[in-house]
């Protein structure tokens, strides 16, 4: 896997983030079709939604009823957040993906 110094390493742990990063880095070199641009836009929106979900989850108070400091629970929670973010983005999300897609199509037409 290539290392991207300007990108948070945590983002690269998600398969869709790696794919999105590669797509955005190769945008100048490769002629993108509509489906790829839509997928990249949707993946980017899922990353943003994942940040929102993570921030909201940190506001939930921890309970003393179970051992929540367990590393397995943290891993499960991160996977759950990523899956939830991808699902929300796939179902329309916050409306950011269409705006990004429109801008990428305009940029594609100008090049």
ABEGO torsion letter per residue (X at the ends): XBBBAABBAAAAABAAAAAAAAAAAAAAABBBBAAAAAAAAAAAAAAAAAAAAAAAAAABBBBAABBAABAAAAAAAAAAAAAAAAAAAAAGEAGAAAAAAAAAAAAAAAX
